[in-house]
């Protein structure tokens, strides 16, 4: 099959290789009513084909435009989701840091409180430190980062 689209379309319209047909001259058409009718018929067919192709091109352009708009919409949605998850990730990081600090403080309070309660000289403040550590742990538990939704 020829690679030149013009040559291919000539083959389809004429039905044989255009290289084998000599060009028409006006003297060939004078008085040859059947040849003129055939040329007019092929011209009409070619014009209809061109119109069909124009309609298809416009439909494909419209479809391409709609697909581009849909693509832009999806890209914007993706960007919005990405930003939302980045914000959630930063918030989870902050909460994790706060939970870590509160747990560390509570552990230190428990350690010091137990040392004070079990010391040779009993000090009541040790029990207060242990109770405060329990309260801090409860607070740390309540502000744990939420699991991300899927």
N, CA and C atoms as a LAMMPS dump frame, in Angstrom:
ITEM: TIMESTEP
0
ITEM: NUMBER OF ATOMS
450
ITEM: BOX BOUNDS ff ff ff
-5.0000000000000000e+02 5.0000000000000000e+02
-5.0000000000000000e+02 5.0000000000000000e+02
-5.0000000000000000e+02 5.0000000000000000e+02
ITEM: ATOMS id mol type element x y z
1 1 1 N 0.845 -1.177 0
2 1 2 C 0 0 0
3 1 3 C 0.89 1.239 0
4 2 1 N 0.587 2.224 -0.803
5 2 2 C 1.409 3.425 -0.873
6 2 3 C 1.36 4.203 0.436
7 3 1 N 2.454 4.863 0.758
8 3 2 C 2.542 5.603 2.005
9 3 3 C 2.052 7.035 1.849
10 4 1 N 1.948 7.53 0.64
11 4 2 C 1.501 8.881 0.38
12 4 3 C -0.022 8.908 0.43
13 5 1 N -0.637 9.672 1.375
14 5 2 C -2.099 9.657 1.499
15 5 3 C -2.799 10.229 0.266
16 6 1 N -2.199 11.206 -0.395
17 6 2 C -2.816 11.76 -1.598
18 6 3 C -2.865 10.693 -2.67
19 7 1 N -1.776 9.976 -2.828
20 7 2 C -1.711 8.912 -3.815
21 7 3 C -2.733 7.816 -3.483
22 8 1 N -2.865 7.497 -2.211
23 8 2 C -3.81 6.473 -1.781
24 8 3 C -5.232 6.903 -2.094
25 9 1 N -5.568 8.153 -1.8
26 9 2 C -6.922 8.615 -2.078
27 9 3 C -7.196 8.634 -3.579
28 10 1 N -6.188 8.955 -4.386
29 10 2 C -6.37 8.901 -5.844
30 10 3 C -6.671 7.469 -6.272
31 11 1 N -5.99 6.505 -5.672
32 11 2 C -6.248 5.106 -6.012
33 11 3 C -7.663 4.705 -5.653
34 12 1 N -8.156 5.188 -4.529
35 12 2 C -9.504 4.834 -4.1
36 12 3 C -10.54 5.464 -5.021
37 13 1 N -10.362 6.735 -5.363
38 13 2 C -11.347 7.43 -6.193
39 13 3 C -11.328 6.907 -7.62
40 14 1 N -10.155 6.804 -8.212
41 14 2 C -10.046 6.422 -9.611
42 14 3 C -10.151 4.912 -9.773
43 15 1 N -9.602 4.164 -8.875
44 15 2 C -9.692 2.718 -8.946
45 15 3 C -8.451 2.082 -9.52
46 16 1 N -7.479 2.855 -9.947
47 16 2 C -6.227 2.31 -10.445
48 16 3 C -5.136 3.344 -10.223
49 17 1 N -3.93 2.964 -10.485
50 17 2 C -2.801 3.848 -10.226
51 17 3 C -2.904 5.106 -11.074
52 18 1 N -2.764 6.254 -10.415
53 18 2 C -2.862 7.526 -11.122
54 18 3 C -1.66 7.759 -12.031
55 19 1 N -0.604 7.002 -11.84
56 19 2 C 0.575 7.159 -12.69
57 19 3 C 0.31 6.603 -14.092
58 20 1 N -0.632 5.674 -14.216
59 20 2 C -0.912 5.057 -15.508
60 20 3 C -1.916 5.852 -16.332
61 21 1 N -2.569 6.821 -15.705
62 21 2 C -3.588 7.603 -16.405
63 21 3 C -2.995 8.949 -16.771
64 22 1 N -3.154 9.286 -18.037
65 22 2 C -2.643 10.584 -18.452
66 22 3 C -3.643 11.665 -18.032
67 23 1 N -3.176 12.86 -17.706
68 23 2 C -4.058 13.927 -17.252
69 23 3 C -5.086 14.291 -18.321
70 24 1 N -6.254 14.7 -17.854
71 24 2 C -7.306 15.1 -18.785
72 24 3 C -7.031 16.496 -19.324
73 25 1 N -7.361 16.66 -20.524
74 25 2 C -7.254 17.973 -21.14
75 25 3 C -8.651 18.414 -21.529
76 26 1 N -8.837 19.724 -21.661
77 26 2 C -10.172 20.243 -21.963
78 26 3 C -10.696 19.717 -23.295
79 27 1 N -9.831 19.45 -24.248
80 27 2 C -10.284 18.932 -25.547
81 27 3 C -10.869 17.526 -25.414
82 28 1 N -10.401 16.773 -24.364
83 28 2 C -10.943 15.43 -24.14
84 28 3 C -12.369 15.496 -23.593
85 29 1 N -12.708 16.588 -22.916
86 29 2 C -14.021 16.699 -22.297
87 29 3 C -15.068 17.293 -23.226
88 30 1 N -14.645 18.024 -24.232
89 30 2 C -15.596 18.654 -25.15
90 30 3 C -16.314 17.554 -25.933
91 31 1 N -17.632 17.6 -25.824
92 31 2 C -18.439 16.642 -26.561
93 31 3 C -18.509 15.273 -25.911
94 32 1 N -17.852 15.066 -24.778
95 32 2 C -17.88 13.764 -24.109
96 32 3 C -18.72 13.906 -22.838
97 33 1 N -20.04 13.846 -23.042
98 33 2 C -20.981 14.085 -21.952
99 33 3 C -20.823 13.063 -20.823
100 34 1 N -20.585 11.823 -21.154
101 34 2 C -20.446 10.774 -20.132
102 34 3 C -19.217 11.028 -19.253
103 35 1 N -18.122 11.484 -19.86
104 35 2 C -16.907 11.768 -19.096
105 35 3 C -17.147 12.937 -18.138
106 36 1 N -17.821 13.966 -18.597
107 36 2 C -18.124 15.126 -17.745
108 36 3 C -19.025 14.71 -16.599
109 37 1 N -20.045 13.882 -16.882
110 37 2 C -20.94 13.405 -15.831
111 37 3 C -20.179 12.556 -14.814
112 38 1 N -19.301 11.715 -15.29
113 38 2 C -18.498 10.871 -14.394
114 38 3 C -17.594 11.741 -13.512
115 39 1 N -16.977 12.752 -14.103
116 39 2 C -16.105 13.648 -13.331
117 39 3 C -16.921 14.412 -12.298
118 40 1 N -18.103 14.894 -12.696
119 40 2 C -18.962 15.611 -11.747
120 40 3 C -19.416 14.697 -10.615
121 41 1 N -19.74 13.457 -10.957
122 41 2 C -20.157 12.49 -9.933
123 41 3 C -19.016 12.225 -8.943
124 42 1 N -17.823 12.012 -9.477
125 42 2 C -16.668 11.769 -8.596
126 42 3 C -16.331 13.013 -7.776
127 43 1 N -16.532 14.174 -8.367
128 43 2 C -16.297 15.427 -7.647
129 43 3 C -17.281 15.546 -6.483
130 44 1 N -18.55 15.211 -6.732
131 44 2 C -19.552 15.268 -5.667
132 44 3 C -19.224 14.272 -4.55
133 45 1 N -18.804 13.078 -4.947
134 45 2 C -18.421 12.061 -3.954
135 45 3 C -17.237 12.563 -3.132
136 46 1 N -16.267 13.159 -3.794
137 46 2 C -15.087 13.684 -3.09
138 46 3 C -15.474 14.811 -2.148
139 47 1 N -16.376 15.708 -2.602
140 47 2 C -16.82 16.813 -1.741
141 47 3 C -17.58 16.294 -0.522
142 48 1 N -18.422 15.281 -0.734
143 48 2 C -19.143 14.685 0.401
144 48 3 C -18.161 14.038 1.38
145 49 1 N -17.146 13.369 0.832
146 49 2 C -16.143 12.743 1.7
147 49 3 C -15.389 13.805 2.494
148 50 1 N -15.061 14.919 1.842
149 50 2 C -14.372 16.007 2.535
150 50 3 C -15.258 16.577 3.638
151 51 1 N -16.543 16.761 3.337
152 51 2 C -17.462 17.262 4.36
153 51 3 C -17.565 16.29 5.53
154 52 1 N -17.652 14.995 5.227
155 52 2 C -17.693 13.986 6.296
156 52 3 C -16.426 14.054 7.147
157 53 1 N -15.292 14.191 6.484
158 53 2 C -14.038 14.279 7.227
159 53 3 C -13.987 15.541 8.077
160 54 1 N -14.502 16.652 7.545
161 54 2 C -14.546 17.889 8.337
162 54 3 C -15.41 17.714 9.575
163 55 1 N -16.551 17.062 9.406
164 55 2 C -17.435 16.818 10.553
165 55 3 C -16.729 15.928 11.575
166 56 1 N -16.066 14.878 11.096
167 56 2 C -15.354 13.976 12.008
168 56 3 C -14.216 14.7 12.71
169 57 1 N -13.524 15.56 11.973
170 57 2 C -12.42 16.335 12.589
171 57 3 C -12.969 17.229 13.681
172 58 1 N -14.078 17.907 13.413
173 58 2 C -14.667 18.785 14.432
174 58 3 C -15.14 17.981 15.644
175 59 1 N -15.739 16.813 15.387
176 59 2 C -16.169 15.964 16.505
177 59 3 C -14.968 15.515 17.333
178 60 1 N -13.887 15.136 16.659
179 60 2 C -12.683 14.706 17.379
180 60 3 C -12.045 15.867 18.133
181 61 1 N -12.082 17.067 17.553
182 61 2 C -11.564 18.242 18.276
183 61 3 C -12.376 18.5 19.536
184 62 1 N -13.711 18.418 19.402
185 62 2 C -14.571 18.616 20.57
186 62 3 C -14.299 17.555 21.632
187 63 1 N -14.177 16.313 21.182
188 63 2 C -13.898 15.228 22.125
189 63 3 C -12.53 15.426 22.784
190 64 1 N -11.554 15.844 21.984
191 64 2 C -10.219 16.11 22.521
192 64 3 C -10.283 17.24 23.552
193 65 1 N -11.046 18.28 23.244
194 65 2 C -11.184 19.402 24.171
195 65 3 C -11.835 18.937 25.478
196 66 1 N -12.882 18.132 25.361
197 66 2 C -13.546 17.612 26.56
198 66 3 C -12.589 16.739 27.381
199 67 1 N -11.79 15.936 26.699
200 67 2 C -10.833 15.085 27.417
201 67 3 C -9.758 15.932 28.106
202 68 1 N -9.333 16.999 27.445
203 68 2 C -8.353 17.89 28.078
204 68 3 C -8.946 18.548 29.318
205 69 1 N -10.206 18.998 29.211
206 69 2 C -10.865 19.597 30.373
207 69 3 C -11.017 18.587 31.509
208 70 1 N -11.392 17.365 31.154
209 70 2 C -11.52 16.31 32.167
210 70 3 C -10.17 16.019 32.814
211 71 1 N -9.121 16.006 31.982
212 71 2 C -7.772 15.781 32.497
213 71 3 C -7.367 16.893 33.463
214 72 1 N -7.65 18.148 33.109
215 72 2 C -7.332 19.269 33.995
216 72 3 C -8.115 19.166 35.298
217 73 1 N -9.386 18.78 35.182
218 73 2 C -10.214 18.625 36.384
219 73 3 C -9.624 17.551 37.298
220 74 1 N -9.248 16.425 36.707
221 74 2 C -8.669 15.342 37.507
222 74 3 C -7.326 15.752 38.114
223 75 1 N -6.526 16.515 37.361
224 75 2 C -5.249 16.994 37.905
225 75 3 C -5.481 17.924 39.078
226 76 1 N -6.48 18.811 38.977
227 76 2 C -6.796 19.712 40.088
228 76 3 C -7.282 18.926 41.308
229 77 1 N -8.129 17.924 41.064
230 77 2 C -8.606 17.09 42.181
231 77 3 C -7.447 16.344 42.829
232 78 1 N -6.546 15.824 41.994
233 78 2 C -5.387 15.105 42.518
234 78 3 C -4.51 16.038 43.342
235 79 1 N -4.275 17.247 42.834
236 79 2 C -3.459 18.22 43.567
237 79 3 C -4.108 18.584 44.902
238 80 1 N -5.454 18.751 44.895
239 80 2 C -6.165 19.079 46.129
240 80 3 C -6.06 17.932 47.14
241 81 1 N -6.226 16.706 46.657
242 81 2 C -6.101 15.545 47.551
243 81 3 C -4.683 15.433 48.104
244 82 1 N -3.705 15.687 47.259
245 82 2 C -2.309 15.611 47.694
246 82 3 C -2.039 16.65 48.772
247 83 1 N -2.523 17.871 48.575
248 83 2 C -2.329 18.914 49.575
249 83 3 C -3.048 18.554 50.878
250 84 1 N -4.251 17.973 50.747
251 84 2 C -4.998 17.584 51.944
252 84 3 C -4.239 16.518 52.733
253 85 1 N -3.686 15.542 52.021
254 85 2 C -2.942 14.491 52.719
255 85 3 C -1.634 15.024 53.303
256 86 1 N -1.021 15.981 52.636
257 86 2 C 0.185 16.587 53.2
258 86 3 C -0.141 17.33 54.494
259 87 1 N -1.264 18.03 54.509
260 87 2 C -1.693 18.729 55.725
261 87 3 C -1.985 17.718 56.825
262 88 1 N -2.691 16.64 56.475
263 88 2 C -2.986 15.602 57.467
264 88 3 C -1.702 14.967 57.998
265 89 1 N -0.733 14.765 57.114
266 89 2 C 0.539 14.175 57.523
267 89 3 C 1.285 15.095 58.483
268 90 1 N 1.308 16.395 58.166
269 90 2 C 1.969 17.345 59.08
270 90 3 C 1.266 17.379 60.44
271 91 1 N -0.07 17.361 60.407
272 91 2 C -0.831 17.371 61.654
273 91 3 C -0.553 16.103 62.46
274 92 1 N -0.486 14.971 61.765
275 92 2 C -0.183 13.712 62.458
276 92 3 C 1.224 13.758 63.046
277 93 1 N 2.158 14.374 62.33
278 93 2 C 3.521 14.513 62.847
279 93 3 C 3.56 15.37 64.1
280 94 1 N 2.792 16.464 64.073
281 94 2 C 2.737 17.327 65.271
282 94 3 C 2.124 16.579 66.455
283 95 1 N 1.043 15.859 66.177
284 95 2 C 0.396 15.116 67.263
285 95 3 C 1.321 14.029 67.793
286 96 1 N 2.045 13.365 66.902
287 96 2 C 2.967 12.322 67.338
288 96 3 C 4.065 12.897 68.212
289 97 1 N 4.571 14.059 67.841
290 97 2 C 5.613 14.709 68.649
291 97 3 C 5.069 15.08 70.024
292 98 1 N 3.846 15.619 70.055
293 98 2 C 3.241 15.991 71.33
294 98 3 C 3.008 14.756 72.204
295 99 1 N 2.524 13.681 71.601
296 99 2 C 2.307 12.434 72.348
297 99 3 C 3.628 11.915 72.9
298 100 1 N 4.679 11.97 72.096
299 100 2 C 5.992 11.513 72.552
300 100 3 C 6.465 12.345 73.745
301 101 1 N 6.352 13.655 73.649
302 101 2 C 6.806 14.527 74.747
303 101 3 C 5.99 14.267 76.007
304 102 1 N 4.667 14.151 75.867
305 102 2 C 3.829 13.888 77.046
306 102 3 C 4.154 12.534 77.672
307 103 1 N 4.371 11.54 76.851
308 103 2 C 4.724 10.216 77.376
309 103 3 C 6.065 10.255 78.09
310 104 1 N 7.013 10.972 77.531
311 104 2 C 8.33 11.102 78.164
312 104 3 C 8.222 11.796 79.529
313 105 1 N 7.45 12.885 79.574
314 105 2 C 7.252 13.608 80.841
315 105 3 C 6.564 12.687 81.852
316 106 1 N 5.534 11.952 81.404
317 106 2 C 4.823 11.054 82.312
318 106 3 C 5.754 9.966 82.838
319 107 1 N 6.616 9.434 81.985
320 107 2 C 7.567 8.404 82.427
321 107 3 C 8.531 8.969 83.47
322 108 1 N 9.001 10.169 83.236
323 108 2 C 9.913 10.803 84.211
324 108 3 C 9.19 11.022 85.536
325 109 1 N 7.933 11.502 85.471
326 109 2 C 7.156 11.712 86.702
327 109 3 C 6.952 10.4 87.456
328 110 1 N 6.645 9.327 86.737
329 110 2 C 6.443 8.029 87.389
330 110 3 C 7.74 7.577 88.049
331 111 1 N 8.837 7.712 87.332
332 111 2 C 10.126 7.283 87.895
333 111 3 C 10.478 8.047 89.166
334 112 1 N 10.357 9.359 89.102
335 112 2 C 10.68 10.18 90.285
336 112 3 C 9.672 9.905 91.398
337 113 1 N 8.379 9.785 91.026
338 113 2 C 7.336 9.54 92.036
339 113 3 C 7.554 8.223 92.761
340 114 1 N 7.91 7.166 92.041
341 114 2 C 8.156 5.866 92.677
342 114 3 C 9.376 5.952 93.578
343 115 1 N 10.398 6.647 93.12
344 115 2 C 11.585 6.82 93.976
345 115 3 C 11.228 7.554 95.26
346 116 1 N 10.393 8.573 95.156
347 116 2 C 10.011 9.331 96.349
348 116 3 C 9.12 8.498 97.28
349 117 1 N 8.193 7.708 96.725
350 117 2 C 7.29 6.903 97.551
351 117 3 C 8.057 5.788 98.253
352 118 1 N 9.029 5.194 97.586
353 118 2 C 9.745 4.057 98.172
354 118 3 C 11.03 4.473 98.887
355 119 1 N 11.238 5.756 98.99
356 119 2 C 12.458 6.228 99.661
357 119 3 C 12.357 5.946 101.168
358 120 1 N 13.477 6.058 101.823
359 120 2 C 13.538 5.822 103.272
360 120 3 C 12.651 6.82 104.001
361 121 1 N 12.671 8.033 103.507
362 121 2 C 11.784 9.043 104.085
363 121 3 C 10.592 9.2 103.159
364 122 1 N 9.478 8.703 103.585
365 122 2 C 8.277 8.712 102.771
366 122 3 C 7.856 10.153 102.488
367 123 1 N 7.676 10.444 101.181
368 123 2 C 7.25 11.789 100.782
369 123 3 C 5.963 11.639 99.98
370 124 1 N 4.903 12.295 100.398
371 124 2 C 3.586 12.199 99.75
372 124 3 C 3.578 12.776 98.335
373 125 1 N 4.507 13.657 98.034
374 125 2 C 4.549 14.272 96.699
375 125 3 C 4.809 13.222 95.614
376 126 1 N 5.41 12.094 95.988
377 126 2 C 5.635 11.01 95.038
378 126 3 C 4.328 10.487 94.478
379 127 1 N 3.306 10.328 95.379
380 127 2 C 1.987 9.871 94.912
381 127 3 C 1.349 10.907 93.988
382 128 1 N 1.558 12.165 94.246
383 128 2 C 1.011 13.231 93.398
384 128 3 C 1.668 13.162 92.006
385 129 1 N 2.965 12.906 91.994
386 129 2 C 3.675 12.811 90.704
387 129 3 C 3.203 11.591 89.907
388 130 1 N 2.968 10.478 90.601
389 130 2 C 2.477 9.279 89.921
390 130 3 C 1.076 9.535 89.362
391 131 1 N 0.204 10.182 90.136
392 131 2 C -1.151 10.515 89.671
393 131 3 C -1.085 11.478 88.482
394 132 1 N -0.199 12.459 88.562
395 132 2 C -0.051 13.41 87.453
396 132 3 C 0.432 12.677 86.189
397 133 1 N 1.334 11.719 86.364
398 133 2 C 1.828 10.943 85.223
399 133 3 C 0.688 10.157 84.583
400 134 1 N -0.194 9.585 85.413
401 134 2 C -1.349 8.848 84.868
402 134 3 C -2.264 9.782 84.078
403 135 1 N -2.508 10.973 84.601
404 135 2 C -3.35 11.94 83.893
405 135 3 C -2.698 12.34 82.565
406 136 1 N -1.392 12.568 82.583
407 136 2 C -0.679 12.94 81.354
408 136 3 C -0.762 11.808 80.331
409 137 1 N -0.641 10.566 80.775
410 137 2 C -0.744 9.427 79.858
411 137 3 C -2.137 9.336 79.241
412 138 1 N -3.17 9.591 80.032
413 138 2 C -4.537 9.576 79.502
414 138 3 C -4.689 10.675 78.438
415 139 1 N -4.158 11.854 78.717
416 139 2 C -4.213 12.954 77.738
417 139 3 C -3.464 12.56 76.465
418 140 1 N -2.287 11.968 76.635
419 140 2 C -1.497 11.548 75.469
420 140 3 C -2.256 10.497 74.662
421 141 1 N -2.962 9.596 75.348
422 141 2 C -3.729 8.575 74.646
423 141 3 C -4.872 9.196 73.835
424 142 1 N -5.511 10.205 74.4
425 142 2 C -6.658 10.822 73.739
426 142 3 C -6.272 11.675 72.523
427 143 1 N -5.033 12.161 72.475
428 143 2 C -4.644 12.987 71.328
429 143 3 C -3.77 12.228 70.337
430 144 1 N -3.873 10.91 70.345
431 144 2 C -3.127 10.113 69.364
432 144 3 C -3.533 10.519 67.959
433 145 1 N -2.634 10.421 67.017
434 145 2 C -2.986 10.749 65.622
435 145 3 C -4.042 9.774 65.104
436 146 1 N -4.992 10.325 64.353
437 146 2 C -6.034 9.466 63.784
438 146 3 C -5.451 8.669 62.644
439 147 1 N -6.044 7.516 62.404
440 147 2 C -5.623 6.72 61.25
441 147 3 C -6.166 7.388 59.997
442 148 1 N -5.348 7.413 58.959
443 148 2 C -5.799 8.058 57.724
444 148 3 C -6.894 7.223 57.081
445 149 1 N -7.883 7.919 56.525
446 149 2 C -8.988 7.218 55.867
447 149 3 C -8.601 6.864 54.454
448 150 1 N -9.162 5.793 53.968
449 150 2 C -8.825 5.344 52.606
450 150 3 C -10.02 5.419 51.715
